[in-house]
Every structure is written in C-alpha cells, then in structure tokens.
Amino acid sequence: MTLTLNPIARHHEHCRETRKQMSDYLDGELDPPAAARVERHARWCPNCHRMLANLTRTISGLRALRTADEARPER
C-alpha cells in the first residue's frame, strides 16, 4: 500500500525541499535539474518566492559589506 499526499501536503513538501536548497541554489552549487526545480517552485509559490528574494537581498548586502570593508584603506 502506498501513501499519497493530498495536494496541500504535497505543496508543503515541495516548499520544504525548495527551502533546503535555496542557499546552494544562490551559490550556484546545484546541478541544472535541481536549480530548475527551485526556480520553478519559487516562480509559482508566493511564500518561497518571497523567501528566495529576501535571502538574495541578504546575501547581496553581506557581499557588499565585505567588498566595502576590503576596499577601505588600512590605518
């Protein structure tokens, strides 16, 4: 006997899997099929889309801080 998830439970499972892979996705560490799954899910799931956008902004901000700190002359 196989257990099939209802559509809501299946969606929540896709969200969990997508969120686990977001960092690797942004770092370019996922293989192309896995990256495509993250992109596809985030495109139609408003919560994951928002989370990926927030994570992207956070990482960009941290990289900008590091770049600014590296460009600062030492005293």
URMO-V486845 format. One record per helix or strand. SS is the DSSP state (~ for helix, > for strand). FROM is the first residue (numbers start at 1). TO is the last residue. Records with the same first field share a line. If there is no record, write none. Layout:
SS=FROM-TO, FROM-TO
//
This chain:
~=7-26, 32-44, 46-71
//
